Amino acid sequence: MEQQRTPVEARSGVISGRVVLVLVSSFVGAIVAIGVCWAIFLSRG
């Protein structure tokens, strides 16, 4: 039988999903920013 999930448990799952999404998007944004900076650095050199 499946266990009943309380609203708090369901909400915590949504929040943890959002946290993972934010971390991944931040990581991708940082990679893109580093790539842009590197491209500018190489084009000036």
Buried (B, 14 or more C-beta within 10 A) or exposed (E): EEEEEEEEEEEEEEEEEEEEEEEEEEEEEEEEEEEEEEEEEEEEE
